[in-house]
Amino acid sequence: MDKNNYYVYILLCSDATFYIGTSNDVDKRVATHNSGKGAKYTKFRRPVKLLYKEGLNSKSEALKREAELKKKTRKAKELFLQNHGINWQ
């Protein structure tokens, strides 16, 4: 794995909410979320399922993209996923 690549990712939580985060190893991070040791938000919303990940060139770019996606409304996030061919329901 190229450690210079960072990702922004979207998870579907067990309560049908979305969680957006960044990582340089998304599979490992999803496993951490599902073990209950990830973000406080996902701890009681397990299991989580990876819906989307997007590679970026730097941690800074990934964090900017994360902030951009988090600002979207729920409806806009659903549309974003739909436009990327992801059926989250």
Residue pairs with C-beta under 8 A, 6 or more apart in sequence:
1 24
1 25
3 24
4 57
4 58
5 24
5 55
5 56
5 57
6 22
6 23
6 24
6 55
6 56
6 57
6 58
6 59
6 61
6 62
7 22
7 23
7 24
7 26
7 53
7 54
7 55
7 56
7 62
8 20
8 21
8 22
8 53
8 54
8 56
8 62
8 65
8 66
8 69
9 20
9 21
9 22
9 23
9 26
9 29
9 30
9 50
9 52
9 53
9 54
10 18
10 19
10 20
10 50
10 51
10 52
10 53
10 69
10 77
10 81
11 18
11 19
11 20
11 21
11 30
11 33
11 42
11 48
11 49
11 50
11 51
12 18
12 48
12 49
12 51
12 88
13 19
13 41
13 42
13 45
13 46
13 48
14 45
14 46
14 47
14 48
15 45
17 45
18 51
18 74
18 77
18 88
19 33
19 39
19 41
19 42
19 45
19 48
20 66
20 69
20 70
21 29
21 39
21 66
22 59
22 62
22 63
22 65
22 66
23 29
24 59
26 50
26 53
27 50
29 38
30 48
30 50
32 38
33 39
33 42
33 46
33 48
34 46
34 47
34 48
36 43
36 46
38 48
42 48
51 81
51 86
51 88
52 81
52 84
52 86
54 65
56 62
56 65
69 77
69 80
72 80
78 88
81 88
